Amino acid sequence: MKTTISFLVLLIFTVVQSFAQLSPNFNSEYGVSDALKPEADLKLKIDNFLSNETKAFLLSKKLPVTDINPVYAYRLKKQCCDEVTVCQKKIEELLILRGVDFSKYTAAGAVNYDLLKLTEKLTNLTVAEITSLRTATDDQYNKKANELEAAKRMYKEASLYYETINSMTGNPKLFRRFFPLRNAANADFFYFGSDGESKINFIQDVMFQRNFDGSNSVNAEVISGVLPFPRIPIKMSIGSTITQVNEDVESEGKAANKIPYGGYLNVSFTYPLFFSNTRVGRKHNLIFYVPLESRFNVDEVSNGQQLDQTYYFNEFSASFLMSIDMIQSTKAEESVSVFLAVRNSLFMGGDEFQNELGVDKFSLLQINGGLKWSKRFTVAFIVPVKSSENSVFQNQSASISLKFEPNK
């Protein structure tokens, strides 16, 4: 009865995802060198990235803010990084200039600016800037410094903007494919295909899993979003898992069977270590994806049960996934891809966890592969390969799963 009620609750939420068994979701359009979607669609995802102040500043410097070629965006990003460095050096040279005695460089009423720049090592401030500051007051020096600080900030914003455009659809350089998500806009597009308006996501996908030992599981992601840590945005998800195991299985066997699927309550944090989406031939995209995930779980939560009778455990996992398009089309319902993934997880828990399993930690290696079509449906086989604890491995079984992603 408890399992039936929990199952119905999960269906009401309709927000199911495979946490432990399949690699975390991602947007297959991320990093494509010649995205099939219209350019206008990409513009929707980055149009609100820049502040109005920065847009006006970039236009005054003859730098583009719309209709940017992703490959050209990489060069624009480097240009803005160089300008940030120049602004910082100019700020440092302002301090030198404030202490300069211009009379030492004056001949016949004119300042020898070449000698001044050479002697005082003013290599970034222009002659025009030095001239305007020759008789400047402290307030004018402070105003100039504030202008340079503002320019530095806006160049940094622009650099991130151009970098985002390049990494989303520009087939970025190899080193840029390591730790590929550097800002929230990247992460929103990578995980959710977000248009930049939605910061919290509901109803991402629905998955049902049938295990060959007769047990069944449903994995539910109730809410998810991106934690916008500087340079390392992390996906956070809060969810629940229901697993039904045959009644004739012993207690330790039930726990060992259930744990790889996740607990009644789980909180996960995900970040991609590597992601590459490369065109193979003229029609196919080859994806390599290595996500890292940490997940905290609480299990055996039921009505009237004492909190100290529940048990918690942590899972740390790394996956390697390879996917290739078999059929690619501008119409999502016609696309088909196949994938193969390897996932290695380390599970660790407290005293109650050890009482349930007989061990306080173990590792589990799994392989899964399958077919995805219409960007909404996935069917996959999942096979446990090896575990550090034989008692745990003996209670694992292969399974087949079906996943539906209504928001794609």
N, C-alpha and C positions, 0 to 999 in steps of 0.2 A: 504493500500500500504506500509506504514511504517513497519507494522508488517511482511508483506511478505518479504520485503528486508532484515529486520533483521534476519528473519528465515533462509533465504538463506545464509547469512553471517555465521551464526552459523553452518550450514551444511558444509560449506567450511572448517571451522576450525575443525569440527567433534570432538569436545572435550567437551562432555556434562557430567555433574554430578548433582545429586540431592543434593543441599546444605541444604535446610531447611527441606525437607520432610523425607529423609532417613538418617540413621547414616552414617558418613564418611566411605570411603572405607578402607579396611585393607587386609593384606595378610593372608589368612586362614591357611597357612603353618607355620606361626610364632608361636613358643612355643610348637610345636608338639614333644612329647617325643620320638617317633620313626618315623621320617619323612619318607614318602614313596619315596621321590625323591632320586636319587643316591647321595652318599656321595660326589662325585666329584662336583656335582652341588653346594653344600654348600661351598665347598672349593673355588669355583670361587668368592663367595660373600665376603670371608674374606681373600683371599690370599694376597691382597694388603693392608691389614690393618696395618701390622707391617713394620717399616723401616728396611732396610738391616742391619743397625747397631744393632738394637734390636734383629733381628733374630740371628745374629752371637753371640750376648751376651747370649741369652737364650740357644743356643746350647752349649756354653762353660760352662753353669751351668747345663747341662743335662736336660733342660726343653724342651718339644716338641713344634714345631711350625707348624706341619702338622698332619693330620690324628688323630685328638683329639676327644675322646669320649665326648659328651656334658655333661654327668654327672661328668666325671673325670675333665672336664674343671672348674667346680665349685670349686673343691678342689685346683686346680692350681691357681685359682683366689685368694683364701684365702692365699695360700702360698706366692704369690707375694705381697699381702697387708702386710703380716708380714715382708717380706724383706724390703719393703719401710720404715717401722717403724724402723727396725734395722739400716738401712743406716742413717736415720735422727739422731738416738741416737749416732751412731759412729761419725758423724760430730760434735755433741755437745761434745763428749768425747775428740775429737782432741784438742779442746780449753783448756780442763783441762790438757791434756798431755803436751802441749807446756810449761806449767808453772811448771812442775814437776822437783824437784831436785833429780836426780837418785842416788846421793851419799847417801841419807838417806836409800835406800833400797839395798845397795850393801854390801855384806859380802864375804871376801876372793876372791874378783874380780868378783863375780857373782851377778847378780841382782835377788832379791827375787820377782819374778813377781806375785806370789800368794798374797804376802803381799801388793804389789803395787796396784793390782786390787781391793783388799779388802779395803784398806785405801782410795784410790782416787776414789772409786766407778766407776771403769772402767769395766762395766759388759758386754759390747758388743764388744769392741776391743779385738782381739785375742792376745795371747802371741806373735805370729809371727809378727803381725802388730806392737805391742808395741816395739818389739826388733828392727824392721827395722827403727823405728822412734826415737830410743834412742839418736842418734847423728844427727838427721835430721836438715837441715837448714830450714829457713822460706819458701824458694821456694819448698822444698820437702813436707813440711806440706801443702802448698797451692795445690800442685799437688795431694796429697792424698785426700784433701777435694773435689777437682774438680772431681776426679774419683768416689767418693761416691755420689756426686750430679748427675753425669751421670748415675750411677747404679740405683739411686732412680728414675730418670726419666724413664729409660727403664723398671724397674719393674712396674711402674705405667701404662706404655703403655701395657705391657704384661697382667696386671690385667684386664684392659679394654677389651683386646683381648679375654681372656678366658671367661670373663663375657658375652661378645657378643655371643660367641659360645654357651654358656649355655642357654642364654635367647632366642636365635633364635630357637633352636631345642631340648633343654635339659629339658623341663618340670620343670622350675625353682621353687625354694622355694616360699611359699605363699607370704612372705613380698616382694619378688622381682617382684611380679605381680602388685603391686602398683607402679605408676610412672614407667612403664616398660622400657621406652625409655631413655637411659642414654647417648647415643652418636649418631653421624650421621649415622654410619653403621647400628645400630639398626633401626633407623627411616627409612632409605632408604629401608631396607628389609621389614619392617613392612607395609609401605604405598605402595611401588611400586614393591616389590620383586626385587629390583635393584641388579645388579651384581657389584656395586661399581663404575662403570665407568660413569653412567649418573647422573648428579647433578641437571638438570632441566628436567621436564617431560612435554611432549605434548601428546595429543590424549590419554587420560586415559580411558574415557568411554562416552557413548552416552545414553541419557535418554529422553524419551517422556512421557508426563503425560496427561491423559484425566480425567477431573473432571466431576462429576455427575451433576453439574449445567450447563454444556455445555461449560465451559471455557477450554482452553488448555494451556500448558506451556512447555517450553524447557529450560533446565538449562545447561549452558555451562561453563566449567572450561578451560580457555584458556591456562594457564600455572601454573605449581605447582612445588614446590621443598621444601627442608628441610633447615630451618635456623639453623645452627649448634651451637646454644648457649651451653655453657659448661653444661653438665649433664642434660639439658632440651632442646633437639632439637625439634623445633616446625615446623609443616607443614604449609606452606603459599601457598595460592591459589588465583589467580586472575581470575575472570570470569564474566559471564553475564547471565541474565535471561530474557526471553521473555514470557509474559503471555497475552493471548488474552481473554478478558472478553466480554460478550454480551453487545451490545450498549445500551440496554434498562435498564441496571443497573445504579443506581445513582452514582455520583462521589465518595461519601464516601464508598459506597458498593464496587466499583471497586478497590479502594485502599486497603480496608480490605481484599478483595479476593486475590489481587496480592502479598501483602507484605510477607506472609509466604513463598512464593517461592523465594524471593530475588529480588534485584533491577537490573536495566540495567547494572550497574557496581557494583561489589562486591569484597571485599578482605577479606579472611577468614584466621584465625589462629586456628590450631587444635592441641590438645595434649591429649593422653589417660591417664585418671586417674587410670584405672585398666584394665588389660587384662589377661585372663586365657584361655588356650587351653588344655583341659584335655581329655585323652582317657577314654571312657566309654565302658566297656565290651572289646571285642577284635576287634571291627570294626568301632566304631563311635567316633568322636571327638566332645566334648561339649565346646562351646565358650561362655564366658561372657566378655562383652566389655562395658566400660563406658568412652566415649570420652567427652571432654570439647571443646567448640568451641566459638570463638568470630568472628563476621562478620560485616564489615562496608559496607553499601549499599548506592548507589545514584540512584534515579529513576526519571522518567519523563524527560529523556534526549532525545531530538529530534532536527532535523534540524531547525535552526533559533530561537530556544527557548533560552530565557535569562537564565543565570546561576542561578540567584536568584529565578527563577521560578521552579527550580528543588528542590527536597527535599532529605534529607539524613536520615538514621536511622541505629541504631546498634542493633544487635541481640546477646544475650548471651544465650547459650544453653548447656544442659547436657542430655545425652542419656544413656539408658541401653538396651543393645542388647544381646539376647541369640540365639545361632545358633547350630544346631546339624546335622551331616551328616546322611543322609538316605541311600545313596549309596556312598561308598568310593572306589576309584580305582587308580592305578598308571597311568591310562589314564585319562587326564583331562576331555575329552568329555563324560566320563561315570559317573562323580561324580554329586551327587545331594544333596542339603542341604535345610533345612527349617529354617526360622528365625522369631523372634518376637522382636519388639523394642518399647520402650516408650521414647518419646522425650518431654522435657519441655523447652520452650524458653521464654525469656523476650525481648520484642521489645521496643526501646526508640528512640525518634527523636526530631527534632527541631520544629520551628514555622510552617514551610511549611508542615511538617509531620502531625502536629496537625490540620492544616487547611484541609488537605486531609481526615483525619480519624475522627476528632472531639475529639481525645484523644492524649496525648503525650507519653503514654506508656501502654503496656498491656502484659499479659502473655498468652501463648497458649500451651495446652497439646495435644499431638497427639500419636496415636498408629499405628504402621505399621507392617505388616507381609507378608510373601510370600515365594517364592521358588526360589532357585538359582541352575542352572545346567550348566555343562561344565565349571564352573568358569568364564563364560563370559556373561551369560544371567540371568537377574533377572526380575521376575514379582512380583509386590507387590500391596496390597491394603493399602491405607492410610486413617485413620479416625480421624478427629478432635474430641476431647473428652470434653474439657473444656477451657474456656477463662475467664480472669478477667473482660473483657468488653463484655457485652451481644451483643452490636451493632456489634462488630467484629465477635463474634462467629456465629451470624445469617448469616453472609456472607461467612462462611466456608462450604466446602462440602467435602464429601469423594471422593476419586479418585483411579484410577488404573494406574500403571506406568510400563513401559518396559524399561530396561536398558541393554545396550550392552557394554562390556569392551573388545576392540579389542586387547589390549596388553597382556592379560592373556593367 
